[in-house]
Amino acid sequence: MTKVLHRTIAHRYPVAETGNGIVIRDAEGKEYIDASGGAAVSCLGHGHPDVLAAMHAQLDKLAYAHTSFFTTAVAEELGEDLIAHAPAGTSHVYFVSGGSEAIEAALKMARQYFVEIGEPQRRHFIARRQSYHGNTLGALAVGGNEWRRKQFAPLLIETHHVSPCFEYRGKGANETALDYGERLARELEDTLEMLDPKTVIAFVAETVGGATAGAIIPVEGYFRRIREICDRHGILLILDEVMCGMGRTGTLHACEQDGVAPDLMAIAKGLGGGFAPIGAVLVNKRIVDAFANGSGLFQHGHTYLGHPLACAAALAVQKVIRRDNLLDNVKAQGDHLMRRLKERFGNHHHVGDVRGRGLFQAIELVQDRDTKEPFDPKLKLHARIKQEAMARGLMVYPMGGTIDGVRGDHVLLAPPFIVDAQAVDTIVQRLGDAVEAAISSTRT
Ligand SMILES: Cc1ncc(COP(=O)(O)O)c(C=O)c1O
């Protein structure tokens, strides 16, 4: 009997033993194509020799040095690298060990910023329903997934949630995408007025909604309007690119495609590609200046900040992505994946939407295409699809609660940036078979 408290206690997980390229092999020799990079993590796939070599070299020099005593060459070089390619105005990077930690740090930075500049009355965060920002208490509080928040609600700081930019579910039939974005912007304005904008710290959003809503992409102009509203009221914009960032959508940062730069941005998964746990906050200069000219520090810290081994992994991952022009492949294979998904599911009676950007795509399952009625949540269609996909040697990232935290099912795809057209074809074929098998199993 296992002594590990696994995510689902009764589930028997296969034992992952080796990984090579886009494939993970279990202890019984079965191979799985990793079409979701785990949870959009493994952007270079598994066992990449250049990343492993960089990690070995760092280990031979120094595995760990506490950041209250030292900095390290590798953390400094990674900082230079990330800032050189960061959104406009970003001057510094704060390293942590994952996505939730990055969000926690960003929330605290935002609050401290206003304390430093003499606006301590600012205490509210506004975020979006259906978002996912992590499972620690601060991240869960800004997160908008009802199922994840429910039992912990009494412990969560008060946050205010507005509608996500979810075109398939939210845009009215007679509304243009532009009008829809405008309506969402007005909803933010109304919420600000209700709270008093001078009490608001920040608006928090995933640039492209990932785990809990399934690759929902913002409509044209949405984020520019959001940026404009934040600026007008002196509110910070915190973008969560933990899942959609670091190349996943075809540009290094997803927000490049929306023409905005945030004040704080959380990155993680694709930063280290799963070779080591690492996340970071990219910080705008005016926030760093406020700290530097005020208390002189960011009042925060964890034992493993800037871990040298994690920094070595992340630096190597980022160098490989650039050296091998992998963002070009993300765009090309992203187009190919979208084409294949549309061929396979575009007219499928039980697939209402195929959406995404780059190698970050999803299908949304529906009981009825015309009414967009979802499957009964009790059927747990998403879990059935995952099981059928695993049986066919395919890892995808299905989730339930797409619409409101309870209803709706989607399947997220986030294959490694090294994927080729032939593998994309196999992924879509196996996914198609898994979806058919899962749907038929609901009828028995
Ligand atoms: C958008 C987003 N933010 C934050 C997190 C939390 O990251 P982590 O699981 O590394 O704490 C996730 C994880 O899936 C995520 O998708």
The ligand as a MOL file (V3000), in Angstrom:
LIG
                    3D

  0  0  0     0  0            999 V3000
M  V30 BEGIN CTAB
M  V30 COUNTS 16 16 0 0 0
M  V30 BEGIN ATOM
M  V30 1 C -3.0090 30.1580 -14.5720 0
M  V30 2 C -2.4290 29.4370 -13.3900 0
M  V30 3 N -2.0130 30.1430 -12.3370 0
M  V30 4 C -1.4610 29.5520 -11.2580 0
M  V30 5 C -1.3310 28.1800 -11.1840 0
M  V30 6 C -0.7390 27.5280 -9.9780 0
M  V30 7 O 0.5320 27.0310 -10.2680 0
M  V30 8 P 1.1750 25.9110 -9.3570 0
M  V30 9 O 0.3510 24.6890 -9.5190 0
M  V30 10 O 2.5760 25.7780 -9.9050 0
M  V30 11 O 1.2020 26.4140 -7.9580 0
M  V30 12 C -1.7520 27.3960 -12.2810 0
M  V30 13 C -1.6450 25.9350 -12.2470 0
M  V30 14 O -2.2300 25.2230 -13.0200 0
M  V30 15 C -2.3230 28.0520 -13.3960 0
M  V30 16 O -2.7770 27.3510 -14.4500 0
M  V30 END ATOM
M  V30 BEGIN BOND
M  V30 1 1 1 2
M  V30 2 1 2 3
M  V30 3 2 2 15
M  V30 4 2 3 4
M  V30 5 1 4 5
M  V30 6 1 5 6
M  V30 7 2 5 12
M  V30 8 1 6 7
M  V30 9 1 7 8
M  V30 10 2 8 9
M  V30 11 1 8 10
M  V30 12 1 8 11
M  V30 13 1 12 13
M  V30 14 1 12 15
M  V30 15 2 13 14
M  V30 16 1 15 16
M  V30 END BOND
M  V30 END CTAB
M  END
